[in-house]
Amino acid sequence: MKRVASSWAFVACSPQSWQLLVGTAVVTRHDGRLALGRLGALCEQVKELNTLGYEVIMVTSGAVGVGRQRLKYRKLVNSSFADLQKPQMELDGKACAAVGQSGLMALYDMLFTQLDVSSSQLLVTDSDFENPNFRERLRETVESLLDLKVVPVFNENDAISTRKAPYEDSSGIFWDNDSLAGLLAIELKADLLVLLSDVDGLYSGPPSEPQSKIIHTYIKEKHHNEITFGDKSRVGRGGMTAKVKAAFVASNSGTPVVITSGFASQSIVRVLQGEKIGTLFHKDASLWEPSNDVSAREMAVAARECSRRLQNLSSDERKKILLDVADALEANEDLIRAENEADVLAAQDAGYEKSLVARLTLKPGKIASLAKSIRTLANMEDPINQILKRTEVAENLVLEKTSCPLGVLLIVFESRPDALVQIASLAIRSGNGLLLKGGKEAMRSNTILHKVITDALPDNVGKRLIGLVTSRDEIADLLKLDDVIDLVIPRGSNKLVSQIKASTKIPVLGHADGVCHVYIDKSADMDIAKRIVMDAKIDYPAACNAMETLLVHKDLIKSASLDDILISLKTEGVSIYGGPVAHEVLSIPKADSFHHEYSSMACTVEFVDDVQSAIDHIHRYGSAHTDCIVTTDSKVAETFLRQVDSAAVFHNASTRFSDGARFGLGAEVGISTGRIHARGPVGVEGLLTTRWIMRGSGQVVNGDKDVAYTHKNLSLQ
């Protein structure tokens, strides 16, 4: 059988009919009451998936818990003080189920009604499934409901169950809602079964124990004897043991199963999008287990070990590695361009946006430009082990503050294969280990560039200094390695950056948007303004430092020079949209939002009252990336430069200068709009931290009795 490349890839292939089990621990809070917020969020996700054309079947727990809560209250209300002093008898489970069923379904009905979704209740018992006619009628009823866009909600009818002790008796065709969900998945031929739990998935041991690790793909031969189950569910009769049994039965019968958290935000939608959250059960899972693949942790640890060997080299040896990389890129230019052209052609055939294809393309001269940047970087002063400060703490006790690498970097980037080269060269120069994950649209380009660069690394450093992550599945594992990876730098869309920030404890450096502004003041030299605006928008419209919004002083509304600029933009193919004022004055289409990064031949124009209005607009709608003022009034220029709170602020210069190479940094790993650690184009210095080295002659603290502190600044030499 052909080996499958990614164990979770099929989930994103839009299964049309799938089931969702909502466990009791998800439905209820720790005090036994219904968790209304979680139920509402789950219903919203079902609504979203229903709208997208998925057929959703629910199996819910919680009726017994709801009924017990109600009956306890009624019993308390109707009890005398004397009654309360007597030992309290456990409430009958069947009575609890009978009382709670109507309340639970009433809540589902209310929530779904608010979302304009119809739901239906189907109560079944174990004995029902002994009748073949029942099974056939059940399938017909469910198919009819799904055709009508109704969400069937199943629950075991515990009130009339023939099982004497529902919480202990595990005999019969099914014995809890977990096994019911597995049975229904088989009966109804569901494409996917999602079992929601109060933990993230199946762990190798109790999730509360530090050594327990989540298992993303369950393989019986590998994991069956490794797993230690903890206690059963705190509220239901199942727990993880029951879910694993149900998942194993359903998956062996052909229905893939994912056990994931019902507490996590958008967990159901994320599973359907193919994200690697929870634990996957599949009958072919053993075929996906790589025989010799390196795990995410092993890849990160190897990068750290290689980085330490790199740091031990002399400055000249590290410099030679970069020069060798530059030579290797130029020597393999034809091969690199051939692979890149294949990526570009595939992206065009797939219908990708022009802006993405533009970022993907390695234009003529790009390899030579990258090689030149690497040589510039190699010839810069060695950034590692630089003494930044020397202090005499006491006599013959000297403290040095020195520069050192951060450790291991994880860079996730989209589209741009040239980013791989820049980032790799910066990592080598700064002595850092590196893990790279590029977009699938640039896979061939990234693969050949990674091979060319790592082949140039000497054996005493090791090729695993720079790891290339090829599967999206590995990213989730890498983002959990906060003990091994020191910094994550995402380069891509707002969605990519936001997802990564929400998915890791590792510090994240980067920017989500590049909404850059050019403000033309009333005193501007309009010839200079035209050159800057045209360059900022047209030079490379897909870049994050391209102009997206043109702000113009209101006194220039009827200026012929402004008309000339707008006509020139249109002549070059730029689509112009207006803010509320510009839309009316210039009779141009209205912009949907000021906070919008076009990344294409389009921009927004708006008129403002003065420089302060421009600054306020930038602070409200900008992304703190790069903003520019065009003016001959030095006082106005200084006001703009001082007050605009962006990573880069320019006077009479194009926003396109906001780039590591143009700043003289040699290259850049990305542009940061954050304020902690690094800001603006991030070069070598942004990939360094500091450490303290103390040189003494036997001094001890001893309560500071025998130490005469001098704290004298010393020269760095």
N, C-alpha and C positions, 0 to 999 in steps of 0.2 A: 504494500500500500504506500502511496506517495506520502512523504512526510509533510506535515503542516508547518508553515513558518512561524506562526504565532498562535499560541493556545487560546487567546482571547479575541482573535480577529473575527471569528464567526459571529460573535455577539453583536458587532457593529454592522452586520449584514442584514439588518432589519427583519428579525423574525416577526411574522405577522400575528401569530397566536401565542400568547404566553400567560403564565399564571404567577400570581403573587400571593405568598403566604404572609400574613401579618401575625406575628407571634404575640402571645399574651404579654410578654415583657415589654413589647413595643407599644401595645394598646394601653397599658396601665402604667401609672406612676408607682413609686415605691410604697406609697400609702394605700395602694389598691384602687384608687380612683382613676377614671379615664384620663389619659394624656391627650387632652383636646388639641394642643398645638401640634403634636406629632401626627395625630389622625388627620388634621386639616392639611398639613403639608403633604402627607401621603395621597390624600384625595386630589390635591392640586396636581401632583405628578401624574396620577392616573388620568386626569382630565387632559393634561398636556399630551400624553402618549396616545390617548383616544383620538385627539384632534389630528395627530400625525398619522393615523391610520392603523395603529396597533389594536389588536383585539385583546382586551384585558379581562382575565378571570381572577377573582379574589377568593382566597380562603382565609377566614379571619378567626382568631381566638378572642377570648375576653368575656364571653357571655357569663361564665360561671363567676368570674371576678366581679363583674358589674352587679350580678344578682346577689352575691355575698355582701357586697357593700350596702345594697339597698335593704336586704333582710336584717343585717346587723343594726342598721339605723331604726327599722321598724320595731325590732325586738327591744332596742334600748328605750324607744318612746313608750312602749307598752309594758315595760317592766317596772315593778315597784322597787323601792330601795332594798327590801329584803331579798327580792329575786336577784338583784345584782350582787349580793353577798355570796350567793351559791356558786359552785363551780359551773362555768359556762360550757355547754355542750357544743361540739362542732356542728355547724349547719350542714344539712343534707345537700350534697353536691347536685342532685337532680333538681331539687327545689330551686337552688341558686341558678341553675341553667335556665329553668322555665321562666323565672322572674327577669333574669338578665338579658335573655335573647331579644325581647321586644325593645328594651332600652338601647341595646347596642345597635340594632338595625335602625331604630329611629334616629340615632345620631348619624349613622352613615347616610341615611336618606336625606337628612337635613343638610349635611355638608355637600353631598353631590348635587342636591337641588340648587344650592347657592352657586354652584359652578355650571349649572345648566346641563347636568349629566343625569341620566336615569339609571337607577340601580334596582336589583331584584334580589330577593332572599331565597336561598335553596337550602333547606335543612335535610340532612341525610343521616342514616344510621348504618352501622356495620352490616346488619342483616339485609339491608336493601340491596347490596351489591351481590348477594347470593342469587338474585333473580336476573337471568339474562335479559328478560324483557325490560326490567327496570333500567339496566345499563343502556339499552338501545333508546328508550324514551328519554333518558337523561341527556344523551348526546344530541338528540333531536331538539330538545328544549333549549339547551345551551347554544346550539347553532342558530336557532331562531332568535334568541335574545341578542346574540352578537350581530346578526344581520340588522337588527333594529337599533344598533349602537347602545345597547343596554349593558351595564356591567353586572354580570352575575356574581353574587357574594355568597359563598358556601360556608357552612358551619356544621359541625357534627351536632346532631340533636341529642345532647347529653341528657335532656329531661326524660326521654323515653328509651335510653340506651339499655340494651339487655345485659350490659356489663355490670356486675355487682359493685365493683370498686373501680370506678373510672380512672382514678389516679394511680392505681396499682396493677390492674388487669391489662396485660398487653397481648391478649389473645385475639383471634379474629382476623378479618381481612384488613382492617385498619384499627388503630387503637388510640390515636390522638390526631390533632389537626395537622401535624407534620406528616404523618403517614397518609392522612387523607389527601393532602396536597400532592404527595408523590403518586398516589393511586389515581387521582383525577388527571394528573399530567399524562399518565399512560393512557387512561380511558379516552381522554379528549384529544390525544395526540398533539399536545402543546409543543411549540418550538423552543420554549425556554421556561424554566421554573425558577423564580427568585424567592428564596426563603429569608425573611427579615428577622434579625435577631437583635439582642442588646449588646453584641460585640461585633467587631469588624469582620469576623470570619472565623474559620477554623484555625486554631493555634496548635502548636506542637505540645502544649501543656496548658494549664489554667492561665488565661490571659493576664491575670494579676501578677504572675510570677515573672521577674525580669528576664529570665533565660528563655521564656516561651517566645516563639517566633510565628508570625502568620504564615500559613501555607496558601499560596495563591492558586496553585493547581494541585488537586488531590490525586495522587497516584497510589492505588491500593498497595502495590508491591513495595513501594518505598515508605509510605506513611502509616500503614495499618498498625505496625508494631511500635511506632515511634510516639504515637499520640497518647497522652494521659488526659482523661476527661475529669473535669471538676464536678461540682455539685449540679444537680438538676435545676431547672428553671425555678426562680424564687416564687413565681406565681402560677405558672402553667404546669402541665404534667409532663412536658417534653424536655426541653433543654437541648444542648448541643448534641448529645448522644442520639436523640430522636431525629434531629435534623440531618445528621450524617447518614443515619440508616435510610431515611427517606430519600436523601439525595443520591445515595448509592444505588438504591432500587430503581429510581426514575432514570438516572443517567445510563444504567446498564440496559434499560429498555429503549433508549434512543432519545430521551429528552435531556438536554444539557441543564445543569442546575448551578445556580450561584447562591451561596450563603453570604449575606452581607449585612451591614448595620442598618437598622431602621431609624437610628438616631442621627446618622450623618446627613448633611444637607444634600438634597437632590441625588441620593444614592441610587434610586431606581433608574432615573434618567441617565445617570453616569454609567450604570451597567449596560444599558441599551446602546450607549454610545461607544462601547468597547473599552471603557476604562478598566484598568486592572485593580479593582477594589473588591475585597471579599475573597472567597474561595470558590474556584470553579471545579465542578465534577463533570466529566465527559467520558464516554465509553472508550474513546481513542486517546485519552490523556497520556497513556504510557508511550505512545508514538511520538509525543511532543517532547519528551524528556531528553534533553541533549546529553550525549554520552560524555563529552569532554568540554562543554561550554564553561566559561568562567562566570561565576556569580557576580552580582553587582558589588558586593562587599569585597570579593577577591580582586576585582578590577580596581576599586578605589584604593585598597591597601597596596597593590602593586604600584600604582601611580605615586603613592607617598614614598614607598621605598626607593623608587627610581629618582624621585625629586631630591631625596637626601643624598644620593650618589652624585647627582648633578651639582648640588651645592658644594660638595667637597672638591670639585674641579677648580682649577685656577681660572681667573678672569679670561686669560687668553684662550684656554681650552673651551670655555663656554662661547666665546666670541667665534672660534673656529666652527663650532657646531652650527651657528646661525649662518655663517658664510657658506658652509656646505649645503645647508637647506636652500639658500638662495640659488646656488649653482644647480642643485638638483631640480628645482622648479623650472629653470630655463632650459635645462637639458631635456626635460620631459614635457615641454610645452605642447607639442603636437598631440601627444597622448591625452593630456589634460583637456585640451580644447575639444578633442573628438568625443570624450566622455561627457563633457559639458553640453556639447551640441545635441547629444542623444537625450540628455535630460530636458533641454529646452524644447526639442521637438515633441517629446512625450507630454510635457506640460501644455504645449499649444494644442495638441490633439485632445487632451483631457479637458480643455476649455477653461484653464486657469485665467485669472484676471491678468490684464496686460502689465499692471504694476508688479505683480509677483514674477512674471516672466522676465521683466526688466531686471529685477534684483537677482534673478537666477543666472542671467547671462554674463559670461566672462567675455567682455568686449576685447577687440584687438588691442594689444598693448597692455592689457591688465596684468598678465603674468610678469612682464618686464617691470611694471610699476610696483607689483608686490615684492619682487626680488630686490628692487632698489630700496624699498621701505625696510626690508629685513637687513640689508647691508648698513643702512643708516642706523638702525637699532643696534646692530653689532658693534658699530664704532662709537656708540655713546658710552659715557662713563659707566663702569660696572655698578649696578644699583645695590648689589648684595654685600653685606658686611661693612657697609659704610658707617663710620662713627659719626653720629649726629650730635652728640653732646658728651663732654667729659667733665666729671665733677670729682674733686677731692672731698670725700665724705669725712675723712679724718686723716691724720698723718699716716702715710703709706697704705691708705685704703682708697682706691680709685674706682669710680663707677662710670661705666660707659653705656650710652644708649646707642644701639646699633640697628641697622635695617636688616630685615630677613624676610623670606617668602612667607606668604600666608599658609601654604601647605598644598592642599588639593582643591582645584577649581572644577566646578561642573558648569559647563556652558551649554545652554539649550538655545538653538537659533533656527530661524526659518529662512528658507529660500537662498540666502547669499553664501555661496561656496567660498568667496574671497574672505569672508569672516573667519573661516576655519584657519586660513593661512595666517591672518593677522593675530588671531588668538593664540595659535600654537607658537608663533615666534615670540610673542610677549611672555608666554609661560616659560619658554626656554631661557629667555633673557633674565627673567625674575626668579628662576629656580623653582618654579611651582610644578607640581604634577597636574595633569589635565585630563578631564573626561569630556568628550564632545558628543552632542546629539543634534544632528541637523535634520532638516525637514525631508520627508520622503521624496519630495519632488526633486531634491538635489542629491539623491543617494549615490548615483554613479560618480558625480563630480567629487563629492565628499570622500568616497572610498578611494579614488585614485590619488587625491591630494593627501589623504592620511597616509597612504602607502609610501608616496614619494618622500614625505617629511620624516616618517619613522624609519625608513630605510637609511636616511642620512644620520641617524643617531648612532653614536659609538656604542660598542658592546659594554663598556664600563659604566654606561648610564642605563641602557636597556630600552627596547622599543615600547615597553609598557608604560613609559613616562606619559605617553599620550594615548589614551584609549578612545576608540570610536564606538559609541553606543548605536546599535543598528535597529533595535526593537523599541517601540513605544512602551512595551510592557516593562522594560527595565527602568524607565524613568521613575515610576512609582517606588520601586525598591531603592533607587539611588537617593531619592528625596528624603528617605527615612534615616540615612546614614549620617546623622549630625555628629557622630563621634569620629567620623573618618573624613568627611568632606567639609571644607571650611567656608566656602562661598559659592553661591549659585548666581550665575549671571544669565538671565533670559534675554534674548534678542529677538523680538518679533512683535506680534500683535498685542493689543491691550488684553485680549482674552488669554493668550498664552501667559503673559506676565502675571495677571490676576490669578490664574489657576495655580501657578507655581507658588506664589506667595501664600495662597490658602492651603497648600499641601505639604509644607515643610517647616521644620524648626530651624533649618540652616539659614543664616543671613542671606538675603537676596539683594543684589545690586543691579539697578537698571532703571529703565523708564517704560511706562506703559504707552504713552502717546508722544507724538512729535508735532504738536499744534504750535507752529512757529509763526510769529507776527513780524511784519514790516510796517512801521508807522511813518508816514510822510507828514512832517510838520509844515506849517504854513510858510516857514522861512527856508524850506528845502531848496537846494539846487535841483531843479527838475530833470536835468540831464543825468546827474548822478543818481537821482531817484529811479529813473527809468532803467539805467544799467543794473542797479541793485535788484529791483523788482524782477526784471526779466531773468537775471541769473539765479535769483533765489527760487524762482518757480520752475524755470525751464531747464537749467543745467542738469538736474537729475531729480525729476519730480517724485520718484519713488523713495528718495532718501528721507530719513527722519528729520534732517535739518533743512528740508525744503520749506519755502513759505506756504502756509495754508490760509492765512488771513492777512489781507492788506487793509490797514487802518489809515484813513486820510482825514486831515484837518478840515473842518466844515467850510473854511474860507476858500478851499480849493474845489468846491463843488462844480463851479462853472469854469474851471481852468481848462484852457486848451491843452496844456501840458498833461493834465490828468487824462483827458480824452485820448491823447496820443498813446499814453501808457496802456490804457484799457484796450484800444484798438490793436496795439502791437501784441498784447497777450492773446486776443482773439485770433489774430492772424497766425500766430504760432500754434493755434489749436487748443488754447486754454478755455475751458468752460467757466464762466464767471457767474457767481451767485451773490445775492445781496442780503445784507441785514435789513431790518425794518426800514431804516432811512434810505439806504442805497437802493433797495428794491423799488421804493416809490420814486426817488429822484432820477435814477438811471433807467427805470423800466426794464429791469433784469429779473430773472427767476429768483424767488426767495429761498434763502438757505434754510435747510431743515434745522440746523444747529450751529452755533458758533464753535462749540467744542467738537470739531470733526477733523480728522486727519484724512485727507483725500488720497494721499500717496499716488497721485496721478495728475494729469493735466487739467486741474480744476482748482479754484480757490474762491474764497469769500471776500467780499469788499464791504466795508462799512465806514460811515463818517462819524467822527467824534468831535467834541467841542474844543478840546485842548490836550496838551500833553498829559495832564492829570487824568482826564477821561480815558486816554489811551492806556495809561498805566492801570487804571481800575479795570478796564476791559480785559487786559492781558491777565491780570490776577484772577479775574472771575472765570474766564473761559480758556486760558492757556494751559499748558502742561509743564511749565517751568523748565523748558528745554532751551530754546534759543530765540531771542527777540532783538529786533534792530530798530533804531531810529535814524531817519534821514533828515538832517537839519543843518543850517549854518549858524544857528544860535547856540553858542557854547553853553550858556546858562541852562537852556532847555535840555541840551544834550546831557549835561551833568545830572540834572534832575532825573532824567530817564535812566541813566546808568546807575545811579545810586538807589533808586526806588524799585525798579523792576526786579522782582525776586525770582530770577531764573538762573539756571546753571551757567548760561553764557549770555551776555548782553553786549551788543555792538552799536557803534556809532559810525554811520556812513560806510558800512561794510556788509556784504552779503551774508545771510545766515548760513550759507554753504561752507563758510570757513570753520564752522563748528565741527571739527574733525581732528582726530588724534594725529594723523600724518601732517595735516596742515598746521597744527599747533607745534609741530616739531617734536612730538612724542614718539616718533618712529612708526607707530601703529596704535590702534586702539582696540580694547577688548569690548568696548561698548560705551554708551553715554549714560551717565547716571543723573537722574533728576532728584535723587534723594539727598539728604544732608549729612548722613553718617558715613564715615570712612572715605568716600571719594565722591566728587561732583563734577559734572561736565564730562568731556572726553576722558576716558580712563586708559592711561598708558601704563608703563611699568610701575610708576610710583603708586598707582592705585591697587597694585597686586602685591604690595609689601606691607608688612607690619613692623613692629619693633620688639626688641628684647633687651634685657639689661645684663651686662657682664660686669662683675665686680672682681677686682684684683687686690688681694690683701696679703698680710704677713702674719697671720695667726690671730687676728682680732676676734673678740667675742663680745656679745652685748652685755650679759651679766647685769641686767637692770640698768644699763647705761651708766654704771658707776665709774668704769675705767676708760670711757671713751670721751675724747674731747673733739666734738664735731666742728669741722671747719666749713663744710659746704661751699668750697671755693671752685668757681668755674675755671676749667683748664682749657688750654688750646687743644684743637682737634688732632694735632700732629703728635 
